[in-house]
Amino acid sequence: MDTTTLWSPILLTLQLATTTTLILLIISTPLAWWLARSSSRAKPAIEAVVALPLVLPPTVLGFYLLIALGPHGWIGAPWLAVTGDTLTFSFTGLVIGSVIYSLPFVVQSLQTAFTATGEHLLEAAALLRASPWDRFTSIVMPSAKRGFIIATTLGFAHTVGEFGVILMIGGNIPGKTQVLSIAIYDRVETLHYGEAHAMAAGLVVFSFAALLVVYGINRRARIGTAL
């Protein structure tokens, strides 16, 4: 087995998952906080939009992203005019697609954690004239620590395992858009089952470890609540 061809998609996948997860945490934290606290009539519609990637086939989402990010799309055309590069079949395009595809896993985990934050603590802090930022950083974030860990784990793991969206907007370009899931597909197509097995087995182990972290955290939380 050529170790170079094996490690290239692994490193690209880790780079994509890390970048996507960091962006997701930045975007999802204020969005999840608003969803957890808001009583706006628009809230159900926004929740539905956020959750769409959970029910849409990846090829459908990937198709519309391909149109939007393409050189004539409403996102891709301005990007091409400014940078001279296309978003489709590029790492930047993969990041955009991954952020949209994994958004509900991070937002919903954080929203659940924020909803569980004790209202009385926030009210007490407000009476002590703590600013909204101070209340969020000193009360909400520490109490939502479990939610942040779960959101980070699920967002990262889901990005590592995505296939359909990546294939639609990134194709299969070694060293550029060929992430691990695409590399497995490529190896199977070319009948290199040994390499495909090594990559697939690694993903199975990684996925199991990620779920073990999530369920372990939830179990400790339930035990702590019971006590």
ZALUM-992807 format. One line per 8 residues: number of its first residue (from 1); their letters; for each residue z, y, x of N, C-alpha, C, O, CB. Coordinates in steps of 0.001 Angstrom, whole numbers, plus 500000, padded with zeros to 6 digits. Glycine has a CB too. Example, Ala and Ser with C-alpha at 12.3 -4.5 7.8 and 13.67 -1.06 7.14 Angstrom:
BEGIN
1 = AS = 507800,494310,513190,507800,495500,512300,507800,496700,513200,508465,496681,514236,509046,495527,511308; 507080,497750,512850,507140,498940,513670,507870,500030,512900,508039,501138,513409,505725,499402,514084
// end
This chain:
BEGIN
1 = MDTTTLWS = 500000,498809,500834,500000,500000,500000,500000,501257,500881,500795,501365,501814,501222,499997,499050; 499101,502209,500577,499023,503462,501312,500180,504363,500872,500212,504832,499734,497646,504161,501083; 501130,504602,501786,502306,505402,501431,501938,506845,501121,502629,507507,500347,503327,505364,502557; 500863,507338,501715,500439,508720,501446,500016,508886,500001,500431,509828,499326,499289,509125,502374; 499176,507954,499522,498720,508023,498133,499853,507730,497162,499784,508130,496000,497573,507047,497901; 500895,507039,497616,502044,506752,496761,502965,507959,496642,503426,508281,495547,502821,505558,497303; 503237,508631,497762,504200,509732,497758,503623,511034,497219,504369,511873,496713,504717,509957,499149; 502324,511216,497317,501718,512460,496838,501996,512709,495354,502461,513795,495012,500218,512431,497078
9 = PILLTLQL = 501731,511748,494455,502043,511993,493035,503541,512079,492765,503958,512788,491849,501442,510893,492177; 504357,511374,493543,505811,511447,493353,506314,512846,493670,507082,513419,492897,506532,510408,494238; 505889,513399,494801,506327,514738,495197,505815,515793,494230,506526,516747,493911,505854,515058,496612; 504577,515623,493761,504014,516580,492800,504768,516516,491477,504999,517543,490839,502513,516303,492570; 505148,515314,491069,505908,515142,489836,507277,515802,489941,507712,516483,489013,506063,513657,489506; 507952,515605,491058,509263,516230,491262,509148,517748,491288,510000,518447,490741,509899,515729,492566; 508107,518255,491917,507888,519701,491948,507648,520245,490540,508194,521281,490162,506698,520045,492860; 506828,519534,489776,506531,519966,488410,507779,519913,487542,508058,520855,486800,505427,519097,487799
17 = ATTTTLIL = 508532,518820,487627,509725,518662,486793,510791,519693,487146,511449,520229,486254,510294,517251,486943; 510970,519974,488424,511967,520960,488843,511589,522359,488370,512424,523078,487821,512123,520947,490367; 510332,522746,488581,509862,524066,488155,509966,524217,486648,510440,525238,486149,508417,524296,488607; 509521,523195,485923,509552,523233,484465,510981,523338,483946,511254,524124,483038,508875,521994,483889; 511885,522562,484508,513271,522557,484042,513945,523912,484267,514669,524392,483396,514061,521456,484753; 513717,524522,485407,514292,525844,485678,513773,526887,484691,514542,527694,484169,513973,526280,487115; 512475,526866,484441,511895,527808,483472,512437,527544,482075,512743,528476,481331,510357,527707,483469; 512554,526265,481724,513064,525906,480402,514498,526395,480196,514833,526880,479115,512998,524395,480208
25 = LIISTPLA = 515333,526276,481200,516713,526736,481068,516766,528250,480872,517578,528749,480093,517531,526333,482302; 515909,528970,481569,515867,530429,481428,515394,530831,480035,515961,531733,479419,514946,531044,482494; 514358,530163,479542,513808,530493,478228,514695,529988,477099,514928,530696,476119,512412,529912,478082; 515183,528776,477240,515872,528106,476144,517283,528628,475889,517760,528576,474756,515934,526645,476419; 517954,529126,476918,519337,529572,476733,519447,530698,475706,520217,530558,474755,519917,530032,478062; 518716,531808,475848,518813,532846,474807,518258,532390,473456,518783,532767,472408,518076,534095,475257; 517195,531581,473481,516612,531101,472227,517597,530196,471486,517795,530346,470281,515294,530347,472497; 518209,529262,472205,519176,528348,471583,520405,529110,471090,520952,528787,470035,519600,527248,472580
33 = WWLARSSS = 520837,530113,471843,521990,530913,471417,521688,531654,470118,522528,531727,469220,522386,531914,472516; 520473,532203,470032,520087,532896,468796,520013,531916,467622,520476,532228,466525,518727,533610,468979; 519439,530747,467845,519334,529752,466777,520711,529263,466335,520926,528971,465159,518482,528567,467238; 521640,529176,467285,522990,528709,466956,523787,529750,466180,524689,529393,465422,523738,528338,468224; 523473,531026,466355,524270,532091,465750,523584,532789,464583,524247,533443,463779,524616,533102,466788; 522280,532659,464482,521535,533448,463511,521582,532853,462106,521662,531639,461921,520104,533581,463954; 521530,533742,461140,521395,533330,459736,520104,533895,459154,519959,534008,457937,522617,533801,458899; 519171,534248,460032,517906,534834,459611,517083,533849,458783,517143,532638,458996,517108,535292,460826
41 = RAKPAIEA = 516324,534381,457851,515436,533534,457048,514320,532932,457899,513728,531918,457527,514834,534341,455893; 514039,533551,459027,512983,533044,459911,513461,531880,460760,512651,531221,461412,512472,534154,460811; 514760,531614,460766,515306,530572,461634,514682,529192,461397,514310,528536,462370,516796,530486,461438; 514550,528719,460143,513935,527390,459954,512506,527312,460487,512097,526286,461029,513938,527026,458481; 511748,528403,460330,510361,528402,460815,510330,528342,462336,509501,527635,462910,509607,529653,460317; 511218,529071,462992,511258,529068,464462,511719,527704,464965,511190,527193,465952,512198,530186,464994; 512711,527110,464284,513161,525772,464667,512028,524762,464526,511885,523859,465351,514364,525343,463814; 511228,524918,463478,510106,524004,463260,509055,524154,464361,508506,523162,464840,509469,524258,461884
49 = VVALPLVL = 508782,525390,464757,507803,525633,465826,508295,525020,467136,507527,524387,467860,507548,527156,466005; 509582,525214,467435,510156,524666,468667,510065,523144,468669,509799,522538,469707,511623,525112,468827; 510285,522523,467508,510328,521064,467415,508953,520417,467271,508854,519190,467295,511183,520663,466255; 507902,521201,467123,506562,520638,466922,506159,519598,467964,505595,518569,467592,505554,521742,466924; 506424,519820,469257,506029,518802,470243,506678,517440,470037,506209,516444,470588,506359,519287,471614; 507758,517381,469247,508403,516095,468983,507581,515227,468043,507662,513999,468094,509786,516313,468399; 506788,515864,467180,506050,515106,466166,504547,515125,466379,503843,514247,465879,506361,515645,464802; 504039,516115,467117,502603,516175,467366,502199,515131,468403,502909,514945,469391,502195,517582,467835
57 = PPTVLGFY = 501080,514449,468202,500569,513584,469265,500291,514419,470513,499756,515523,470402,499282,512840,468804; 500640,513920,471689,500407,514697,472920,498953,515127,473095,498682,516184,473665,500831,513886,474123; 498023,514315,472609,496612,514682,472751,496262,515895,471889,495414,516703,472271,495715,513496,472374; 496913,516029,470724,496670,517193,469865,497195,518458,470548,496494,519466,470639,497345,517004,468474; 498436,518386,471025,499013,519519,471736,498198,519828,472987,497927,520991,473287,500480,519238,472107; 497808,518779,473716,497017,518975,474922,495660,519585,474639,495164,520391,475426,496840,517672,475634; 495049,519204,473509,493738,519753,473152,493811,521256,472910,492987,522014,473422,493190,519052,471908; 494806,521685,472124,494918,523115,471830,495354,523909,473058,494979,525071,473214,495905,523343,470687
65 = LLIALGPH = 496139,523288,473920,496479,523953,475180,495246,524075,476071,495070,525076,476767,497595,523182,475916; 494399,523057,476046,493154,523091,476823,492279,524250,476363,491666,524940,477178,492385,521753,476690; 492228,524458,475042,491443,525570,474502,492064,526906,474891,491364,527822,475321,491333,525463,472971; 493388,527011,474737,494067,528283,475008,494066,528646,476488,493933,529815,476849,495493,528225,474505; 494216,527628,477349,494299,527880,478782,492949,527878,479473,492853,528227,480650,495180,526864,479421; 491907,527489,478754,490569,527426,479343,490053,528801,479733,490651,529810,479358,489602,526774,478376; 488956,528862,480477,488430,530143,480963,488014,531107,479858,487869,532303,480109,487258,529893,481853; 487820,530604,478631,487473,531472,477507,488615,531560,476496,488452,532158,475432,486204,530965,476819
73 = GWIGAPWL = 489759,530977,476812,490893,530978,475893,491653,532290,475924,491464,533114,476819,491829,529842,476222; 492525,532474,474924,493248,533754,474814,494311,533918,475900,494774,535031,476150,493903,533865,473440; 494696,532827,476538,495587,532913,477703,494781,532767,478996,494988,533517,479950,496693,531823,477631; 493881,531819,479021,493126,531528,480232,492170,532620,480653,491985,532847,481849,492372,530282,480050; 491552,533309,479692,490579,534350,480028,491231,535529,480755,490733,535932,481807,489883,534844,478761; 492333,536100,480233,492994,537185,480975,493499,536725,482345,493428,537475,483319,494162,537740,480160; 494009,535487,482419,494497,534957,483690,493348,534872,484709,493514,535219,485878,495145,533560,483482; 492196,534409,484249,491031,534304,485122,490574,535681,485596,490184,535853,486750,489887,533589,484400
81 = AVTGDTLT = 490626,536668,484683,490195,538017,485042,491109,538649,486091,490652,539398,486955,490148,538897,483801; 492412,538338,486008,493383,538947,486918,493452,538209,488245,493484,538830,489307,494760,538977,486275; 493474,536877,488180,493706,536078,489400,492442,535482,490001,492409,535166,491190,494664,534967,489099; 491401,535328,489188,490186,534687,489667,490252,533175,489636,489306,532504,490048,489892,535137,491051; 491375,532620,489145,491558,531166,489060,491719,530744,487602,492149,531534,486761,492789,530715,489891; 491374,529511,487319,491549,528980,485965,492915,528313,485846,493455,527799,486825,490419,527974,485614; 493462,528327,484637,494739,527663,484382,494565,526173,484156,495432,525377,484516,495426,528286,483183; 493442,525798,483560,493186,524376,483360,492924,523712,484703,492352,524315,485612,491993,524158,482402
89 = FSFTGLVI = 493350,522464,484810,493188,521671,486031,493831,522363,487245,493300,522348,488355,491694,521419,486300; 495003,522969,486980,495767,523616,488041,497251,523310,487840,497669,522932,486746,495513,525156,488058; 498041,523476,488900,499470,523229,488805,500132,524213,487844,501027,523833,487088,500116,523322,490185; 499704,525462,487866,500264,526457,486949,500027,526057,485494,500910,526203,484650,499654,527838,487222; 498839,525556,485215,498542,525078,483863,499431,523918,483468,499868,523832,482321,497088,524666,483756; 499707,523009,484421,500609,521890,484144,502006,522391,483803,502665,521847,482917,500668,520939,485346; 502459,523428,484506,503789,523980,484247,503859,524555,482835,504829,524318,482116,504140,525067,485286; 502839,525307,482438,502819,525898,481092,502842,524791,480031,503616,524854,479077,501562,526800,480906
97 = GSVIYSLP = 501995,523792,480208,501963,522688,479255,503274,521929,479210,503732,521541,478135,500844,521742,479595; 503881,521713,480365,505139,520971,480436,506282,521737,479786,507137,521148,479124,505484,520659,481883; 506294,523051,479979,507339,523878,479362,507263,523774,477842,508285,523602,477178,507204,525358,479805; 506070,523875,477299,505904,523789,475843,506247,522390,475342,506900,522240,474309,504462,524156,475441; 505807,521360,476078,506008,519984,475632,507471,519556,475683,507916,518782,474836,505179,519049,476475; 508223,520048,476663,509627,519644,476807,510603,520637,476195,511813,520416,476239,509958,519459,478261; 510100,521726,475626,510967,522770,475078,511995,522259,474070,513166,522620,474185,510128,523822,474429; 511618,521438,473088,512617,521033,472078,513784,520239,472661,514897,520326,472142,511950,520207,471003
105 = FVVQSLQT = 513562,519476,473712,514646,518678,474287,515734,519565,474883,516918,519237,474812,514099,517733,475359; 515331,520678,475465,516298,521585,476076,516925,522499,475023,518142,522682,475000,515626,522423,477177; 516095,523065,474160,516607,523992,473140,517592,523304,472209,518663,523846,471939,515453,524583,472327; 517250,522125,471717,518116,521450,470757,519433,521018,471380,520474,521066,470724,517408,520249,470175; 519401,520595,472638,520649,520214,473319,521565,521421,473484,522771,521326,473259,520347,519589,474698; 520992,522552,473876,521795,523760,474053,522262,524318,472715,523388,524801,472598,520998,524818,474810; 521404,524252,471715,521785,524755,470393,522978,523989,469834,523891,524582,469260,520603,524660,469425; 522966,522675,470004,524097,521855,469554,525371,522233,470288,526438,522326,469680,523800,520367,469759
113 = AFTATGEH = 525265,522450,471592,526441,522821,472389,526963,524195,471992,528174,524397,471900,526102,522802,473884; 526056,525142,471757,526479,526490,471386,527111,526514,469994,528057,527262,469746,525291,527450,471437; 526584,525698,469097,527134,525641,467737,528572,525143,467747,529380,525539,466907,526273,524735,466848; 528887,524276,468699,530234,523699,468781,531245,524636,469440,532437,524329,469479,530185,522395,469548; 530784,525772,469956,531700,526711,470605,532654,527307,469575,532227,527758,468512,530917,527831,471327; 533929,527309,469890,534934,527791,468943,534779,529270,468622,534811,530114,469517,536315,527538,469489; 534611,529576,467348,534442,530963,466914,535694,531788,467172,535610,532980,467466,534087,531014,465435; 536852,531152,467063,538106,531897,467238,538253,532425,468664,538832,533490,468881,539305,531007,466889
121 = LLEAAALL = 537724,531674,469638,537799,532135,471022,536940,533378,471230,537338,534307,471932,537358,531023,471981; 535771,533387,470619,534889,534543,470745,535475,535753,470037,535361,536877,470526,533504,534224,470182; 536101,535531,468891,536726,536629,468163,537907,537205,468946,538102,538420,468980,537189,536155,466780; 538694,536325,469575,539826,536788,470381,539341,537600,471579,539936,538619,471930,540673,535595,470857; 538261,537142,472201,537716,537871,473340,537166,539229,472908,537282,540215,473636,536618,537049,474023; 536566,539269,471714,536045,540534,471204,537176,541521,470941,537039,542716,471200,535237,540303,469922; 538297,541013,470423,539464,541877,470182,540019,542437,471486,540594,543525,471516,540562,541101,469441; 539837,541675,472566,540290,542140,473883,539227,543005,474557,539328,543320,475743,540640,540942,474783
129 = RASPWDRF = 538204,543384,473781,537138,544279,474232,536256,543691,475339,535706,544414,476170,537741,545560,474714; 536143,542389,475325,535202,541753,476253,533783,542010,475762,533511,541915,474565,535478,540217,476378; 532894,542331,476667,531506,542592,476296,530825,541295,475864,531302,540212,476203,530739,543240,477472; 529714,541387,475119,528995,540168,474733,528615,539307,475933,528674,538079,475859,527745,540530,473956; 528225,539942,477041,527866,539182,478237,529079,538465,478817,528992,537304,479217,527248,540105,479291; 530225,539172,478860,531455,538561,479366,531871,537381,478494,532301,536346,479003,532588,539599,479426; 531741,537540,477187,532093,536445,476272,531197,535238,476490,531650,534094,476456,531995,536910,474815; 529916,535514,476713,528975,534405,476895,529227,533665,478205,529233,532435,478239,527537,534919,476859
137 = TSIVMPSA = 529434,534421,479281,529588,533794,480598,530968,533164,480805,531088,532163,481511,529339,534819,481681; 532005,533738,480199,533360,533241,480441,533841,532236,479402,534768,531469,479661,534313,534390,480485; 533208,532236,478218,533658,531331,477150,532564,530335,476762,532780,529123,476773,534092,532138,475916; 531399,530860,476421,530338,530003,475878,529802,529041,476934,529729,527835,476697,529193,530859,475327; 529431,529567,478092,528821,528705,479113,529767,527606,479614,529334,526460,479737,528365,529550,480287; 531040,527905,479909,531936,526812,480319,532122,525756,479231,532161,524561,479521,533289,527375,480706; 532237,526204,477974,532443,525238,476889,531174,524443,476591,531236,523351,476025,532911,525958,475625; 530018,524999,476976,528742,524316,476736,528234,523595,477975,527057,523244,478052,527697,525310,476265
145 = KRGFIIAT = 529111,523373,478939,528707,522740,480198,528041,521389,479949,527015,521077,480554,529920,522564,481120; 528626,520591,479060,528045,519272,478755,526630,519422,478195,525735,518647,478532,528938,518503,477746; 526440,520426,477338,525116,520656,476772,524093,521050,477819,522934,520641,477748,525188,521718,475717; 524521,521849,478796,523608,522251,479869,523215,521057,480726,522059,520933,481131,524251,523337,480741; 524178,520175,481005,523862,518991,481813,522885,518084,481074,521921,517589,481659,525148,518213,482165; 523141,517871,479781,522249,517026,478985,520863,517654,478871,519850,516970,479012,522840,516790,477586; 520827,518959,478616,519543,519654,478485,518737,519560,479782,517531,519314,479753,519766,521132,478106; 519407,519756,480914,518730,519676,482212,518206,518266,482469,517080,518088,482934,519682,520098,483342
153 = TLGFAHTV = 519030,517271,482163,518635,515877,482388,517456,515486,481516,516493,514891,481999,519809,514941,482118; 517527,515820,480224,516452,515448,479308,515169,516213,479609,514080,515641,479567,516879,515697,477867; 515293,517506,479912,514106,518291,480229,513398,517772,481470,512173,517658,481494,514478,519746,480422; 514174,517459,482500,513608,516948,483747,512971,515576,483520,511834,515337,483928,514694,516861,484840; 513713,514678,482867,513216,513313,482655,511977,513297,481770,511037,512543,482021,514305,512442,482032; 511978,514128,480738,510825,514159,479837,509589,514677,480549,508484,514190,480307,511123,515023,478615; 509763,515656,481422,508629,516175,482189,508093,515120,483149,506881,514990,483317,509037,517434,482964; 508986,514373,483775,508565,513308,484694,507709,512274,483975,506744,511759,484541,509788,512628,485327
161 = GEFGVILM = 508061,511969,482728,507382,510894,482013,506190,511300,481181,505531,510432,480610,508331,510230,481149; 505877,512596,481085,504779,513003,480203,503422,512570,480753,503217,512484,481964,504796,514518,480005; 502507,512300,479832,501195,511772,480222,500057,512471,479482,499170,513052,480107,501135,510269,479958; 500084,512414,478152,498946,512887,477361,498604,514340,477582,497441,514679,477798,499215,512675,475922; 499605,515207,477532,499363,516642,477714,498834,516918,479114,497901,517700,479298,500653,517449,477463; 499448,516261,480104,499030,516451,481495,497575,516033,481683,496803,516741,482329,499940,515651,482446; 497202,514894,481125,495837,514396,481285,494827,515333,480640,493734,515530,481170,495708,512999,480686; 495191,515917,479489,494268,516790,478767,494024,518096,479506,492883,518552,479588,494801,517080,477380
169 = IGGNIPGK = 495074,518706,480044,494899,520034,480648,494794,519998,482175,494377,520976,482796,496050,520927,480249; 495176,518860,482781,495153,518792,484242,494198,517786,484819,493823,517868,485988,496491,518493,484735; 493800,516824,483991,492908,515793,484500,493601,514901,485516,494802,514648,485421,491681,516423,485119; 492839,514432,486479,493349,513481,487462,492837,513864,488844,491964,513199,489402,492930,512028,487102; 493393,514946,489392,492953,515446,490692,494033,515131,491718,495093,515756,491693,492657,516981,490641; 493798,514181,492621,494815,513813,493618,495286,515019,494429,494485,515825,494902,494263,512745,494562; 496607,515119,494574,497182,516200,495354,497278,517516,494618,497866,518465,495137,496394,516392,496575; 496712,517603,493411,496709,518863,492671,497268,518713,491264,498135,519488,490861,495308,519416,492601
177 = TQVLSIAI = 496788,517731,490512,497287,517510,489144,497628,516047,488886,498039,515699,487779,496254,517978,488125; 497465,515187,489884,497741,513766,489669,499233,513492,489830,499705,513175,490922,496923,512893,490652; 499969,513619,488724,501398,513323,488736,501585,511814,488611,500611,511066,488528,502142,514077,487587; 502833,511377,488598,503131,509947,488678,502569,509165,487499,501998,508091,487686,504623,509736,488757; 502725,509689,486287,502227,508960,485115,500710,508812,485160,500176,507773,484772,502644,509676,483824; 500021,509836,485625,498557,509776,485744,498161,508820,486867,497168,508100,486756,497966,511189,486006; 498942,508816,487951,498656,507920,489073,498769,506457,488647,497970,505624,489074,499613,508203,490243; 499752,506144,487808,499890,504771,487307,498652,504386,486499,498097,503304,486684,501171,504626,486437
185 = YDRVETLH = 498229,505265,485615,497032,505029,484805,495813,504814,485697,494992,503931,485446,496787,506211,483845; 495707,505637,486748,494583,505543,487679,494591,504201,488409,493546,503574,488584,494627,506697,488693; 495791,503762,488838,495890,502487,489560,495531,501312,488658,494896,500357,489107,497304,502299,490124; 495929,501372,487401,495601,500294,486462,494096,500249,486222,493497,499175,486167,496356,500484,485121; 493493,501429,486078,492047,501494,485857,491263,500882,487012,490218,500264,486808,491614,502937,485652; 491775,501059,488218,491086,500541,489403,491611,499171,489834,491281,498677,490912,491229,501523,490552; 492436,498565,488972,492959,497209,489175,493882,497087,490388,494009,496009,490968,491813,496244,489327; 494523,498190,490768,495523,498145,491836,496903,497944,491196,497728,498856,491150,495487,499460,492707
193 = YGEAHAMA = 497120,496733,490712,498322,496470,489934,499594,496525,490780,500659,496848,490255,498212,495121,489268; 499511,496224,492051,500688,496274,492902,501249,497686,493000,502453,497897,492849,500355,495751,494285; 500363,498659,493254,500799,500045,493330,501276,500534,491967,502266,501258,491868,499666,500936,493850; 500558,500129,490913,500951,500536,489561,502345,500000,489223,503162,500695,488619,499918,500037,488523; 502596,498765,489621,503907,498161,489349,505010,498897,490098,506077,499145,489536,503909,496673,489741; 504769,499249,491354,505790,499948,492139,506132,501295,491511,507304,501662,491419,505312,500148,493585; 505112,502028,491081,505342,503327,490462,506017,503184,489106,506958,503913,488793,504030,504082,490313; 505533,502246,488306,506082,502057,486967,507541,501596,487025,508373,502052,486240,505239,501042,486189
201 = AGLVVFSF = 507842,500698,487952,509216,500224,488096,510144,501366,488488,511278,501445,488017,509290,499101,489135; 509655,502249,489354,510451,503413,489732,510740,504310,488551,511848,504834,488431,509748,504202,490806; 509754,504502,487662,509962,505320,486470,510950,504673,485506,511750,505362,484873,508638,505567,485766; 510892,503339,485396,511837,502633,484533,513266,502850,485021,514158,503154,484229,511510,501127,484486; 513477,502697,486313,514810,502892,486890,515275,504330,486694,516421,504569,486314,514810,502533,488389; 514384,505292,486953,514737,506705,486793,515088,507020,485341,516081,507697,485076,513583,507602,487263; 514274,506531,484398,514504,506801,482980,515834,506207,482517,516573,506830,481756,513351,506239,482136; 516128,504990,482990,517392,504353,482630,518566,505161,483177,519561,505360,482481,517442,502907,483161
209 = AALLVVYG = 518453,505623,484413,519528,506414,485013,519742,507722,484259,520880,508142,484048,519219,506704,486483; 518646,508368,483851,518761,509621,483101,519462,509397,481767,520343,510170,481390,517374,510238,482869; 519077,508342,481052,519721,508047,479771,521179,507650,479973,522034,507973,479149,518968,506929,479035; 521460,506953,481063,522841,506570,481359,523712,507809,481542,524861,507838,481101,522900,505685,482618; 523161,508829,482195,523902,510087,482368,524187,510730,481018,525313,511151,480751,523115,511066,483265; 523167,510806,480167,523326,511449,478856,524347,510717,477993,525254,511339,477439,521982,511508,478127; 524202,509391,477878,525123,508634,477032,526529,508590,477622,527518,508557,476889,524604,507217,476829; 526611,508591,478954,527924,508621,479587,528659,509916,479289,529859,509903,479015,527789,508436,481086
217 = INRRARIG = 527948,511034,479342,528552,512335,479034,528982,512392,477576,530074,512871,477266,527566,513478,479341; 528129,511906,476679,528483,511905,475255,529693,511019,474979,530539,511362,474153,527295,511436,474413; 529778,509888,475664,530915,508985,475455,532210,509637,475911,533223,509550,475216,530699,507660,476204; 532191,510289,477068,533400,510964,477554,533817,512088,476621,535005,512340,476421,533177,511516,478963; 532808,512769,476044,533116,513843,475106,533778,513310,473844,534711,513919,473321,531850,514606,474746; 533288,512158,473350,533888,511570,472141,535337,511104,472412,536226,511269,471577,533025,510373,471641; 535539,510521,473599,536894,510076,473950,537829,511267,474072,538974,511217,473624,536883,509274,475267; 537330,512349,474687,538148,513551,474832,538500,514167,473496,539613,514657,473308,537435,514567,475684
225 = TAL = 537535,514145,472545,537798,514681,471218,538831,513843,470479,539707,514374,469796,536509,514752,470413; 538714,512501,470626,539645,511599,469941,541073,511782,470448,542031,511681,469682,539208,510142,470127; 541206,512056,471759,542531,512251,472319,543110,513599,471940,544230,513923,472334,542489,512114,473817
// end
